[in-house]
Amino acid sequence: MAKFFPIQDGDTIPFPAPYAVESGAGALIGAVFGVSLAKLANGEVGQFGLVGVAQLPKATGAAANLGAKAYWDNTNKNVTASSSGNTLIGVFVPATPAQTTAYASGDTLANVRLNGAF
């Protein structure tokens, strides 16, 4: 018997949390990056958003240009413009419609459009 395609839209997927995560926090689950839609304990299954724009903690010490590739630093649990040892998750996008400059080195948050691809 053939299954209907698509089985689900794929914008959110249930995964076991790889560590304790807060609602709205990012997590790398194998090769998949998602943003938790609820507070989850380590190993607890919950929905993770895979696409859209998320506000994530940003590594300090380096600027991030708008439109630049955004990488997840799984050790520090933040987003960075540095590819070295990190996982590509999307691109930096403006936090407001008026933002026209890069995120500064001291900024602690950044908006990222998740690519949802691996």
N, C-alpha and C positions, 0 to 999 in steps of 0.2 A: 504494500500500500504506500503510495507516494505521500510525502508530507507537504503541506502547504508552504510555499516560500513567499515572503520571509516568515519564519517562525515567530519573530518579534522584530521590532524596529531597530534594536541594537544601540539606541542612544544611551540606555542604562543596562547594565548587566549585573546579576547577582554573583558576587565573589566572596570567598572567605577573606577577611582582613588579614594582611600579612603581619600586622602589629596593631596595637590599639590606635585607633584613629578617631578624631573628632569629626563632627558633621562639617562638611565643607573643606576637609583636609585632603590633600593628595596622597596617593599611595601607588607604588609600583607593584603589580601582581604579576610575577613572571615577566613577560614582554608587554603587558598591558598597563597603561597608566590610566587611573580614574580618580574622580573626586567623590569621596564618600557622601552619601545623602543622609546619613545618620551617624550618631556616635556608635562605634563598634569596638568590642573587645578583640584581642588577638584571636584569630581563628573564627570569629563570629561572621556568619554570612549576612551580607547586606548589599544594597544597590550602590553601584558606582557609576557616575556619569562619565561618559567617554568622549562626548563632543560638546561644543558650545564654548562660552567664555567663562573662565574661572578666575577669581582673585586668589592668588597664592602667595605664600611667603617668598620673598626674593633674597638671594644671597647679597650681602653688602660687600662693598669694596670694589665693585666694578659696575659700570653703566650698562644699560641694555637698550639698544636702539629699537624704535618701533618697527615692526616688520621683521626683526631679526629672529632667528631660530631660538626657541626656548628649550632648555634641557632640564631634566629632573636630577638633582643631586640626592640620591637615595640615602646617603650617609647622613647628610645634614637636613634632609626633608625640606628642601627648598628649590626654587627655580633659579636658573642661572643662564647666562649667555655662553658659558664655557662648555664645549663639547667633551673635554677631556675626562673620561671615565664616567660620563653621565649619559642619560637616555633622552633622545629627542621626543618631546611631547607636543610641540606646537610652535606658535609664534607670539611674540610680544605685541599687544595691541593697546590702544589708548585706554586709560581709565575713565576718561570723560571725553565728550565730543570736542572739547576745546584743547585737549592735550595734543601738542605738535612736536614736543621734544622727547628725547630719550628718558628712560627711567634713570635717575641719578645713582651714583655709587652708594649713597647713603639711604636710598629708598628701601623700605623693608617689605613692601607689597608690590605686586605687579599683576596686571591682567594678562592672561594668556588664552589665546584661542586654541583649544585642544584639537589636534589633528585626527584623533581617533583611528589612526593607521599605525601599522607596525613595520 
